[in-house]
Amino acid sequence: MLERLFSRNMALLVGVILAGQVCAGMLVHRMVIRPQADRIANVTADTVGALSMTMAGLPVTAQDALIERLNAQGRLLLRPLSSPPADGQRFPSFLEISFMQVLAKRLGRDGSLDWITDSSDRLWVRLDLGGRDYWVSLTPPRQRSAMTSLLLAFFVASVVALAVGLVVQGWIDRPLRRLAYAVDRYDGHSGAEAVAIEGPREVQAVAAAFLRMADRLRQQEADRAVMLAGVSHDLRTPLTRLRLSIELMQDADPELLATAVRQTERMEAMLGQFLDFARGFEAEASAPVEVAGLVRNLAADMGWDGQVSLDVQAPLAATVRPKALERAVANLVENALKHGSAPVRLGARRRSGGIEISVTDHGPGIDPGALASLLRPFSQGEAARGKDGTGLGLAIADQAVRALGGALRFDQIGPDFRAVIALPDRGPQG
């Protein structure tokens, strides 16, 4: 529930506000409300004492006349014990309870006073005046108690504080969201998206550090690609001469000659993969392509007839990087032919939101736990160990699919294993 920074900050803000309001309420009660209640209770006790002494010295008829005059003034109301006011629905307020406690203590009552409310929301207390018990109302009809007013003030202050907190949290949260978006989109190959250096200083420092890190990684990736491309290019020239020399050896053992040719071709293929991985595919321009035709032509060029069955839906127009798409599909099919089992099927069709190109075989597939490592360069699964390969096939396919703005996923559907290239409706623009 409190996993997000926003929820934690708001919970902290609410907690601080509530703690401050409680402390403020306790101080107001202790330093304002309670002293006022004590003072009013003391004055009331003196008034009741004086009235009781006055009525004690008067005959009953005079007492009744005095009560009538007091009731007519409306400030102090008295009713005979035999004629209680109509009972109301409320309970005494916190201030009235404090008032009655102090009044009972001043009047020498050990316990609490008997009280009742009427339909006009007045509080009536049972008191002894001149030897006779009366219901006495010392307070006017209540409109809003002091505690209610205080709670209302607390509520308004809390709403204002929360509103300000939301604004401040948004000021903090927005640059963090932009930074998280840029970090999520950064793939280590292309440059990082521009991130505005804004917000609090701590957030600005994190954003600036990310941009510096992205620049360092991009430079390291560029240096690594240049080095790998240079090594591959420098090795290709003597390798070409070696192959030419082998082909000129007419009198050599045919089996030995065939083995030398195969090993030379293997080295050339490995160098080709090194160059593909080093160059990447981001520099290739996007173009409108008929994907169905591209897949059919690729199958014919690669000589997959009889090995791979096609299930291609046409038309499948899309804007893609053609070489990147060809490389991704070719690597997945070659991987299925080498490490999977027949039958191998290559399909392409339009799905909701884009185009899916799938390569399905009857092999054991890839362990989901090892998938992340197999997409890294120079990694090989158990089925590929000991066989020809560089460990770059899936890495190049994943690199090419990301350059297309798509996603590469793998599914195990019963006995079949399927690799799927999911392309959006419009690929990246070159």
ABEGO torsion letter per residue (X at the ends): XAABAAAAAAAAAAAAAAAAAAAAAAAAAAAAAAAAAAAAAAAAAAAAAAAAAAAAABBAAAAAAAAAAAAAAGABBBBBAABBBBBBABBBBAAAAAAAAAAAAAAGBABBBBBBBBAAGBBBBBBBBGGBBBBBBABBBBABBAAAAAAAAAAAAAAAAAAAAAAAAAAAAAAAAAAAAAAAABAGABBBBBBBBBEBAAAAAAAAAAAAAAAAAAAAAAAAAAAAAAAAAAAAAAAAAAAAAAAABAABBAAAAAAAAAAAAAAAAAAAAAAAAAAEAAABBBBBBBAAAAAAAAAAAAGABGABBBBBBOBBBBBBBAAAAAAAAAAAAAAAAAABBOBBBBBBBBBBGEBBBBBBBABAEBBAAAAAAAABBGBBBAAABGBBEAGAAAAAAAAAAAAAGBBBBBBBBEABBBBBBBBBABBBBX
